[in-house]
């Protein structure tokens, strides 16, 4: 049997003047005498137009036997007012951290393209992303980089596990509540370099930079 937190709050606030309930309310983080109504969630903006699902992605991507397959995401800052982009190569774990002035799809597309075009064409095959609306211009990004772009299933973060794990490492330097508008590009590059020059057990204690260099033509 499970009882939701809303049911517990509803019981406490059903008789807020009762002695026991007053004591319970005093223990809550905010000692309001009335329960605020829960906010309705924002309406979904719908699926990304012309998205290609991960089920259509070549099976070889899952095997990590060839280089050039990337995963991408945003790390969002304080009160969703800022963000940075992250791009991680699946086989080598090589990471690109992308400075963004906002989360608009045009901004994300331009900045991701610039970062991805900094690597050799042979190292740009596919990109797997989540379903964030910032990737609305995915077809233009695919055209400019020569990459095929696929989208993970909703709420299936494990389908981009390399990226999720890397985001966790980045959060050690920029914890939740960070205002990324106040973080310089030089600071992002410094963290990127630390991650790319850190030996990884999964790479036989090579660094991502060494692994990518070995794979480069």
C-alpha positions as a Markdown table, in Angstrom:
| # | Residue | x | y | z |
|---|---|---|---|---|
| 1 | Unk | 0.0 | 0.0 | 0.0 |
| 2 | Unk | 1.3 | 3.4 | -0.9 |
| 3 | Unk | 0.1 | 6.9 | 0.1 |
| 4 | Unk | 1.1 | 9.9 | -2.0 |
| 5 | Unk | 2.6 | 13.0 | -0.4 |
| 6 | Unk | -0.4 | 15.0 | -1.6 |
| 7 | Unk | -2.7 | 12.7 | 0.3 |
| 8 | Unk | -0.7 | 13.3 | 3.5 |
| 9 | Unk | -0.7 | 17.1 | 3.0 |
| 10 | Unk | -4.5 | 17.0 | 2.3 |
| 11 | Unk | -5.0 | 15.1 | 5.6 |
| 12 | Unk | -2.9 | 17.6 | 7.6 |
| 13 | Unk | -4.6 | 20.6 | 6.1 |
| 14 | Unk | -8.1 | 19.2 | 6.4 |
| 15 | Unk | -8.2 | 20.4 | 10.0 |
| 16 | Unk | -5.2 | 22.8 | 10.3 |
| 17 | Unk | -6.4 | 24.0 | 13.8 |
| 18 | Unk | -6.4 | 20.6 | 15.4 |
| 19 | Unk | -3.6 | 20.2 | 18.0 |
| 20 | Unk | -1.8 | 17.3 | 16.2 |
| 21 | Unk | -2.1 | 19.0 | 12.8 |
| 22 | Unk | -0.7 | 22.3 | 14.2 |
| 23 | Unk | 2.3 | 20.3 | 15.5 |
| 24 | Unk | 2.7 | 18.6 | 12.1 |
| 25 | Unk | 2.5 | 21.9 | 10.2 |
| 26 | Unk | 5.2 | 23.3 | 12.4 |
| 27 | Unk | 7.5 | 20.5 | 11.3 |
| 28 | Unk | 7.0 | 21.3 | 7.6 |
| 29 | Unk | 9.7 | 23.3 | 5.8 |
| 30 | Unk | 7.2 | 26.2 | 5.3 |
| 31 | Unk | 4.7 | 26.7 | 8.2 |
| 32 | Unk | 1.7 | 27.9 | 6.2 |
| 33 | Unk | -1.7 | 27.5 | 7.7 |
| 34 | Unk | -3.2 | 26.6 | 4.3 |
| 35 | Unk | -2.0 | 24.3 | 1.6 |
| 36 | Unk | -1.2 | 26.1 | -1.7 |
| 37 | Unk | -2.8 | 24.4 | -4.7 |
| 38 | Unk | -0.4 | 22.5 | -6.9 |
| 39 | Unk | 0.5 | 24.3 | -10.1 |
| 40 | Unk | -0.7 | 22.8 | -13.3 |
| 41 | Unk | 2.2 | 21.6 | -15.4 |
| 42 | Unk | 3.0 | 23.4 | -18.6 |
| 43 | Unk | 1.4 | 21.9 | -21.7 |
| 44 | Unk | 3.7 | 19.8 | -23.8 |
| 45 | Unk | 4.9 | 21.6 | -26.9 |
| 46 | Unk | 4.5 | 18.3 | -28.8 |
| 47 | Unk | 7.0 | 16.1 | -30.5 |
| 48 | Unk | 9.9 | 17.5 | -32.4 |
| 49 | Unk | 9.0 | 17.7 | -36.1 |
| 50 | Unk | 10.5 | 15.0 | -38.3 |
| 51 | Unk | 12.4 | 13.4 | -35.4 |
| 52 | Unk | 14.0 | 10.0 | -36.1 |
| 53 | Unk | 13.8 | 7.7 | -33.1 |
| 54 | Unk | 16.7 | 5.7 | -31.6 |
| 55 | Unk | 15.1 | 2.5 | -32.8 |
| 56 | Unk | 16.2 | 3.6 | -36.3 |
| 57 | Unk | 19.8 | 4.1 | -35.3 |
| 58 | Unk | 22.3 | 1.7 | -36.7 |
| 59 | Unk | 23.0 | -1.2 | -34.4 |
| 60 | Unk | 26.8 | -0.7 | -34.6 |
| 61 | Unk | 26.4 | 2.5 | -32.5 |
| 62 | Unk | 25.3 | 0.4 | -29.5 |
| 63 | Unk | 28.4 | -1.7 | -29.8 |
| 64 | Unk | 31.0 | 1.1 | -29.4 |
| 65 | Unk | 33.3 | -0.6 | -31.9 |
| 66 | Unk | 33.7 | 2.5 | -34.1 |
| 67 | Unk | 34.3 | 6.1 | -33.3 |
| 68 | Unk | 32.2 | 9.1 | -34.4 |
| 69 | Unk | 28.9 | 8.5 | -32.6 |
| 70 | Unk | 28.0 | 11.2 | -30.1 |
| 71 | Unk | 25.4 | 11.9 | -27.4 |
| 72 | Unk | 24.1 | 15.4 | -26.6 |
| 73 | Unk | 22.2 | 17.3 | -24.0 |
| 74 | Unk | 21.9 | 20.5 | -22.0 |
| 75 | Unk | 22.8 | 21.1 | -18.4 |
| 76 | Unk | 20.4 | 23.7 | -17.1 |
| 77 | Unk | 21.3 | 26.4 | -14.6 |
| 78 | Unk | 19.6 | 28.2 | -11.7 |
| 79 | Unk | 15.8 | 28.6 | -12.2 |
| 80 | Unk | 16.1 | 27.3 | -15.8 |
| 81 | Unk | 17.5 | 30.7 | -16.7 |
| 82 | Unk | 20.8 | 29.5 | -18.3 |
| 83 | Unk | 22.3 | 26.4 | -19.8 |
| 84 | Unk | 25.4 | 24.9 | -21.3 |
| 85 | Unk | 25.5 | 22.2 | -24.0 |
| 86 | Unk | 27.4 | 18.9 | -23.7 |
| 87 | Unk | 28.5 | 16.5 | -26.5 |
| 88 | Unk | 30.2 | 13.2 | -25.7 |
| 89 | Unk | 31.7 | 10.7 | -28.1 |
| 90 | Unk | 30.5 | 7.2 | -27.1 |
| 91 | Unk | 33.6 | 5.1 | -27.7 |
| 92 | Unk | 36.3 | 7.5 | -26.5 |
| 93 | Unk | 34.3 | 9.5 | -24.0 |
| 94 | Unk | 35.8 | 12.7 | -25.5 |
| 95 | Unk | 33.7 | 15.7 | -24.3 |
| 96 | Unk | 32.8 | 19.0 | -25.8 |
| 97 | Unk | 31.3 | 21.6 | -23.5 |
| 98 | Unk | 29.4 | 24.3 | -25.3 |
| 99 | Unk | 28.8 | 27.9 | -24.1 |
| 100 | Unk | 25.2 | 29.1 | -24.8 |
| 101 | Unk | 23.8 | 32.5 | -24.4 |
| 102 | Unk | 20.3 | 31.1 | -24.3 |
| 103 | Unk | 18.3 | 27.8 | -25.0 |
| 104 | Unk | 16.8 | 28.9 | -28.3 |
| 105 | Unk | 16.9 | 26.2 | -31.0 |
| 106 | Unk | 18.8 | 28.5 | -33.4 |
| 107 | Unk | 21.4 | 29.3 | -30.8 |
| 108 | Unk | 21.9 | 25.6 | -29.8 |
| 109 | Unk | 22.1 | 24.6 | -33.5 |
| 110 | Unk | 24.8 | 27.2 | -34.3 |
| 111 | Unk | 26.9 | 26.5 | -31.2 |
| 112 | Unk | 26.6 | 22.7 | -31.5 |
| 113 | Unk | 27.6 | 22.9 | -35.2 |
| 114 | Unk | 30.6 | 25.0 | -34.4 |
| 115 | Unk | 31.8 | 22.6 | -31.7 |
| 116 | Unk | 31.2 | 19.4 | -33.8 |
| 117 | Unk | 32.9 | 20.9 | -36.9 |
| 118 | Unk | 36.0 | 21.3 | -34.8 |
| 119 | Unk | 36.6 | 17.5 | -35.0 |
| 120 | Unk | 37.6 | 15.6 | -38.1 |
| 121 | Unk | 34.7 | 14.7 | -40.6 |
| 122 | Unk | 35.4 | 11.0 | -40.0 |
| 123 | Unk | 34.7 | 11.5 | -36.3 |
| 124 | Unk | 31.2 | 12.9 | -37.1 |
| 125 | Unk | 28.7 | 10.1 | -37.8 |
| 126 | Unk | 25.7 | 10.2 | -35.6 |
| 127 | Unk | 24.3 | 12.3 | -32.7 |
| 128 | Unk | 21.8 | 10.9 | -30.2 |
| 129 | Unk | 19.8 | 13.5 | -28.3 |
| 130 | Unk | 17.0 | 13.7 | -25.8 |
| 131 | Unk | 13.6 | 15.3 | -26.7 |
| 132 | Unk | 14.4 | 18.8 | -25.7 |
| 133 | Unk | 12.7 | 21.5 | -27.9 |
| 134 | Unk | 16.1 | 23.2 | -28.2 |
| 135 | Unk | 16.8 | 20.5 | -30.9 |
| 136 | Unk | 13.9 | 21.7 | -33.1 |
| 137 | Unk | 16.4 | 22.7 | -35.9 |
| 138 | Unk | 18.0 | 19.2 | -35.9 |
| 139 | Unk | 17.6 | 18.9 | -39.7 |
| 140 | Unk | 19.7 | 22.0 | -40.2 |
| 141 | Unk | 22.3 | 20.7 | -37.7 |
| 142 | Unk | 22.5 | 17.4 | -39.5 |
| 143 | Unk | 22.9 | 19.2 | -42.9 |
| 144 | Unk | 25.8 | 21.4 | -41.6 |
| 145 | Unk | 27.7 | 18.7 | -39.8 |
| 146 | Unk | 27.0 | 15.7 | -42.1 |
| 147 | Unk | 25.7 | 13.7 | -39.1 |
| 148 | Unk | 22.6 | 11.6 | -38.7 |
| 149 | Unk | 20.6 | 12.7 | -35.6 |
| 150 | Unk | 18.5 | 10.3 | -33.6 |
| 151 | Unk | 16.3 | 11.0 | -30.6 |
| 152 | Unk | 16.1 | 8.8 | -27.5 |
| 153 | Unk | 12.7 | 7.6 | -26.1 |
| 154 | Unk | 11.1 | 10.0 | -23.7 |
| 155 | Unk | 12.2 | 9.5 | -20.1 |
| 156 | Unk | 14.8 | 6.9 | -21.1 |
| 157 | Unk | 18.0 | 8.7 | -20.0 |
| 158 | Unk | 19.8 | 5.4 | -20.0 |
| 159 | Unk | 19.7 | 5.4 | -23.8 |
| 160 | Unk | 22.2 | 8.3 | -23.5 |
| 161 | Unk | 24.1 | 6.9 | -20.5 |
| 162 | Unk | 27.5 | 8.1 | -21.6 |
| 163 | Unk | 26.2 | 11.7 | -21.8 |
| 164 | Unk | 24.3 | 11.4 | -18.5 |
| 165 | Unk | 27.4 | 10.1 | -16.7 |
| 166 | Unk | 29.5 | 12.9 | -18.2 |
| 167 | Unk | 27.0 | 15.5 | -17.1 |
| 168 | Unk | 27.4 | 14.1 | -13.6 |
| 169 | Unk | 31.1 | 14.7 | -13.7 |
| 170 | Unk | 30.6 | 18.3 | -15.0 |
| 171 | Unk | 28.2 | 18.9 | -12.1 |
| 172 | Unk | 31.1 | 18.4 | -9.7 |
| 173 | Unk | 32.5 | 21.7 | -11.1 |
| 174 | Unk | 29.2 | 23.4 | -11.7 |
| 175 | Unk | 26.7 | 22.2 | -9.1 |
| 176 | Unk | 23.0 | 22.7 | -9.3 |
| 177 | Unk | 22.1 | 26.4 | -8.8 |
| 178 | Unk | 25.0 | 27.6 | -11.0 |
| 179 | Unk | 24.2 | 30.6 | -13.2 |
| 180 | Unk | 25.9 | 29.6 | -16.4 |
| 181 | Unk | 25.5 | 33.2 | -17.7 |
| 182 | Unk | 28.2 | 34.0 | -15.2 |
| 183 | Unk | 30.5 | 31.2 | -16.3 |
| 184 | Unk | 33.1 | 32.1 | -19.0 |
| 185 | Unk | 34.0 | 30.1 | -22.0 |
| 186 | Unk | 37.5 | 29.9 | -20.6 |
| 187 | Unk | 36.2 | 28.2 | -17.5 |
| 188 | Unk | 34.2 | 25.7 | -19.6 |
| 189 | Unk | 37.3 | 24.9 | -21.7 |
| 190 | Unk | 39.3 | 24.3 | -18.5 |
| 191 | Unk | 36.8 | 21.8 | -17.3 |
| 192 | Unk | 36.6 | 20.2 | -20.7 |
| 193 | Unk | 40.3 | 19.8 | -20.8 |
| 194 | Unk | 40.3 | 18.2 | -17.3 |
| 195 | Unk | 37.8 | 15.6 | -18.4 |
| 196 | Unk | 39.5 | 14.9 | -21.7 |
| 197 | Unk | 42.9 | 14.4 | -20.0 |
| 198 | Unk | 41.7 | 12.3 | -17.1 |
| 199 | Unk | 42.6 | 8.6 | -17.5 |
| 200 | Unk | 39.6 | 6.3 | -17.6 |
| 201 | Unk | 39.5 | 2.7 | -16.5 |
| 202 | Unk | 36.9 | 1.9 | -19.3 |
| 203 | Unk | 39.6 | 3.1 | -21.8 |
| 204 | Unk | 42.4 | 0.9 | -20.3 |
| 205 | Unk | 43.5 | 4.0 | -18.4 |
| 206 | Unk | 44.0 | 6.0 | -21.5 |
| 207 | Unk | 42.6 | 9.5 | -21.5 |
| 208 | Unk | 39.7 | 10.5 | -23.8 |
| 209 | Unk | 42.1 | 12.8 | -25.7 |
| 210 | Unk | 44.5 | 10.0 | -26.3 |
| 211 | Unk | 41.7 | 7.6 | -27.3 |
| 212 | Unk | 40.3 | 10.1 | -29.8 |
| 213 | Unk | 43.8 | 10.9 | -31.2 |
| 214 | Unk | 44.4 | 7.2 | -31.8 |
| 215 | Unk | 41.2 | 6.9 | -33.7 |
| 216 | Unk | 41.8 | 10.1 | -35.8 |
| 217 | Unk | 43.0 | 9.6 | -39.4 |
